[in-house]
Structure formats: C-alpha cells, structure tokens
C-alpha cells in the first residue's frame, strides 16, 4: 500500500469513511460515529482495508 485515498460522507450522527487503494482498486467502507477524530476514522477504515487486502492475497 503506497498511497491511500480517504473519502468522508457525513450522514446524520454517523460518517461513512471510504479507504481506497488505487493500485489494486480495492475499497473498504466503514461507518463510524461523527464524534471520532479524523485520525480515528482513518484508522478504522485503514484496518478494514488491510484486512481485505490480506484476504485477497490469500486467495
């Protein structure tokens, strides 16, 4: 993972955070409480993206 793009969409009390890895065109989406810091939101999305990429590598 060289570069990761993050996208944030606020929806009421929650924020949908997308983490996109452009080389493999893999996207992970998490929904987190709006009260979290941007760093915490990125961490959650990055953890899910790492999990998805690990699963793809095992296939």
Backbone as JSON Lines, residues from 0, in Angstrom:
{"i":0,"aa":"X","n":[0.84,-1.18,0.0],"ca":[0.0,0.0,0.0],"c":[0.89,1.24,0.0]}
{"i":1,"aa":"X","n":[0.97,1.84,-1.13],"ca":[1.81,3.03,-1.22],"c":[1.01,4.31,-0.92]}
{"i":2,"aa":"X","n":[-0.17,4.41,-1.49],"ca":[-0.98,5.61,-1.32],"c":[-2.42,5.19,-1.09]}
{"i":3,"aa":"X","n":[-3.06,5.81,-0.13],"ca":[-4.45,5.5,0.19],"c":[-5.25,6.8,0.1]}
{"i":4,"aa":"X","n":[-6.4,6.73,-0.56],"ca":[-7.31,7.87,-0.64],"c":[-8.44,7.66,0.37]}
{"i":5,"aa":"X","n":[-8.83,8.72,1.05],"ca":[-9.93,8.65,2.0],"c":[-11.04,9.59,1.55]}
{"i":6,"aa":"X","n":[-12.27,9.13,1.74],"ca":[-13.45,9.93,1.41],"c":[-14.39,9.89,2.62]}
{"i":7,"aa":"X","n":[-14.94,11.04,2.98],"ca":[-15.82,11.14,4.13],"c":[-17.18,11.67,3.69]}
{"i":8,"aa":"X","n":[-18.24,10.99,4.13],"ca":[-19.6,11.44,3.84],"c":[-20.38,11.43,5.15]}
{"i":9,"aa":"X","n":[-20.73,12.6,5.64],"ca":[-21.5,12.71,6.88],"c":[-22.96,12.4,6.61]}
{"i":10,"aa":"X","n":[-23.53,11.56,7.48],"ca":[-24.94,11.18,7.35],"c":[-25.55,11.17,8.75]}
{"i":11,"aa":"X","n":[-26.12,12.27,9.15],"ca":[-26.71,12.36,10.48],"c":[-25.64,12.28,11.56]}
{"i":12,"aa":"X","n":[-25.8,11.31,12.47],"ca":[-24.87,11.14,13.59],"c":[-23.66,10.3,13.21]}
{"i":13,"aa":"X","n":[-23.57,9.89,11.96],"ca":[-22.5,9.0,11.52],"c":[-21.75,9.56,10.32]}
{"i":14,"aa":"X","n":[-20.57,9.01,10.09],"ca":[-19.78,9.37,8.93],"c":[-19.4,8.09,8.21]}
{"i":15,"aa":"X","n":[-19.63,8.05,6.91],"ca":[-19.19,6.91,6.1],"c":[-17.79,7.25,5.59]}
{"i":16,"aa":"X","n":[-16.83,6.4,5.94],"ca":[-15.44,6.63,5.55],"c":[-15.03,5.53,4.57]}
{"i":17,"aa":"X","n":[-14.56,5.95,3.41],"ca":[-14.07,5.02,2.4],"c":[-12.56,5.15,2.32]}
{"i":18,"aa":"X","n":[-11.87,4.01,2.31],"ca":[-10.42,3.98,2.1],"c":[-10.2,3.25,0.78]}
{"i":19,"aa":"X","n":[-9.49,3.88,-0.14],"ca":[-9.31,3.33,-1.48],"c":[-7.83,3.17,-1.78]}
{"i":20,"aa":"X","n":[-7.45,1.97,-2.21],"ca":[-6.08,1.67,-2.59],"c":[-6.06,1.62,-4.11]}
{"i":21,"aa":"X","n":[-5.49,2.63,-4.78],"ca":[-5.64,2.75,-6.23],"c":[-4.91,1.69,-7.06]}
{"i":22,"aa":"X","n":[-3.83,1.12,-6.56],"ca":[-3.1,0.13,-7.35],"c":[-3.93,-1.13,-7.6]}
{"i":23,"aa":"X","n":[-4.62,-1.6,-6.55],"ca":[-5.44,-2.81,-6.69],"c":[-6.91,-2.48,-6.89]}
{"i":24,"aa":"X","n":[-7.23,-1.17,-6.85],"ca":[-8.62,-0.72,-6.98],"c":[-9.53,-1.36,-5.92]}
{"i":25,"aa":"X","n":[-9.0,-1.45,-4.7],"ca":[-9.72,-2.04,-3.59],"c":[-10.25,-0.93,-2.7]}
{"i":26,"aa":"X","n":[-11.51,-1.09,-2.25],"ca":[-12.14,-0.1,-1.41],"c":[-12.7,-0.76,-0.16]}
{"i":27,"aa":"X","n":[-12.52,-0.09,0.97],"ca":[-13.12,-0.53,2.23],"c":[-13.96,0.62,2.75]}
{"i":28,"aa":"X","n":[-15.14,0.29,3.26],"ca":[-16.04,1.32,3.77],"c":[-16.43,0.96,5.21]}
{"i":29,"aa":"X","n":[-16.33,1.95,6.09],"ca":[-16.77,1.78,7.47],"c":[-17.7,2.93,7.81]}
{"i":30,"aa":"X","n":[-18.59,2.7,8.75],"ca":[-19.48,3.74,9.25],"c":[-19.12,3.94,10.72]}
{"i":31,"aa":"X","n":[-18.76,5.17,11.06],"ca":[-18.29,5.47,12.41],"c":[-19.1,6.62,13.0]}
{"i":32,"aa":"X","n":[-19.11,6.75,14.33],"ca":[-19.79,7.89,14.95],"c":[-19.15,9.21,14.55]}
{"i":33,"aa":"X","n":[-19.95,10.21,14.39],"ca":[-19.46,11.52,13.95],"c":[-18.49,12.15,14.94]}
{"i":34,"aa":"X","n":[-18.54,11.76,16.2],"ca":[-17.7,12.34,17.24],"c":[-16.24,11.92,17.2]}
{"i":35,"aa":"X","n":[-15.89,10.93,16.39],"ca":[-14.5,10.5,16.32],"c":[-13.64,11.54,15.61]}
{"i":36,"aa":"X","n":[-12.35,11.53,15.94],"ca":[-11.43,12.43,15.24],"c":[-11.16,11.88,13.85]}
{"i":37,"aa":"X","n":[-10.64,12.73,12.98],"ca":[-10.32,12.28,11.62],"c":[-9.29,11.16,11.66]}
{"i":38,"aa":"X","n":[-8.34,11.25,12.57],"ca":[-7.32,10.21,12.7],"c":[-7.93,8.87,13.09]}
{"i":39,"aa":"X","n":[-8.9,8.88,14.01],"ca":[-9.58,7.65,14.42],"c":[-10.4,7.07,13.27]}
{"i":40,"aa":"X","n":[-11.03,7.95,12.49],"ca":[-11.81,7.49,11.34],"c":[-10.89,6.82,10.32]}
{"i":41,"aa":"X","n":[-9.76,7.46,10.03],"ca":[-8.8,6.89,9.08],"c":[-8.3,5.54,9.57]}
{"i":42,"aa":"X","n":[-8.01,5.45,10.87],"ca":[-7.5,4.2,11.44],"c":[-8.5,3.06,11.23]}
{"i":43,"aa":"X","n":[-9.77,3.32,11.5],"ca":[-10.8,2.28,11.34],"c":[-10.89,1.82,9.88]}
{"i":44,"aa":"X","n":[-10.9,2.77,8.96],"ca":[-11.01,2.43,7.54],"c":[-9.75,1.7,7.06]}
{"i":45,"aa":"X","n":[-8.59,2.14,7.53],"ca":[-7.34,1.51,7.12],"c":[-7.23,0.08,7.65]}
{"i":46,"aa":"X","n":[-7.71,-0.15,8.85],"ca":[-7.7,-1.51,9.39],"c":[-8.56,-2.45,8.53]}
{"i":47,"aa":"X","n":[-9.72,-1.98,8.12],"ca":[-10.59,-2.81,7.28],"c":[-9.97,-3.03,5.91]}
{"i":48,"aa":"X","n":[-9.36,-1.98,5.34],"ca":[-8.7,-2.12,4.05],"c":[-7.56,-3.12,4.13]}
{"i":49,"aa":"X","n":[-6.77,-3.06,5.18],"ca":[-5.67,-4.01,5.37],"c":[-6.19,-5.44,5.44]}
{"i":50,"aa":"X","n":[-7.3,-5.64,6.15],"ca":[-7.91,-6.95,6.27],"c":[-8.36,-7.46,4.9]}
{"i":51,"aa":"X","n":[-9.0,-6.61,4.12],"ca":[-9.48,-7.01,2.79],"c":[-8.31,-7.36,1.88]}
{"i":52,"aa":"X","n":[-7.26,-6.54,1.9],"ca":[-6.1,-6.82,1.05],"c":[-5.4,-8.11,1.46]}
{"i":53,"aa":"X","n":[-5.36,-8.38,2.76],"ca":[-4.76,-9.63,3.25],"c":[-5.57,-10.83,2.75]}
{"i":54,"aa":"X","n":[-6.89,-10.73,2.83],"ca":[-7.75,-11.81,2.34],"c":[-7.58,-12.04,0.85]}
{"i":55,"aa":"X","n":[-7.46,-10.94,0.07],"ca":[-7.26,-11.09,-1.37],"c":[-5.92,-11.78,-1.68]}
{"i":56,"aa":"X","n":[-4.91,-11.48,-0.88],"ca":[-3.59,-12.07,-1.1],"c":[-3.58,-13.56,-0.79]}
{"i":57,"aa":"X","n":[-4.46,-13.99,0.1],"ca":[-4.54,-15.41,0.48],"c":[-5.29,-16.24,-0.57]}
{"i":58,"aa":"X","n":[-6.01,-15.6,-1.45],"ca":[-6.81,-16.34,-2.47],"c":[-5.94,-16.99,-3.51]}
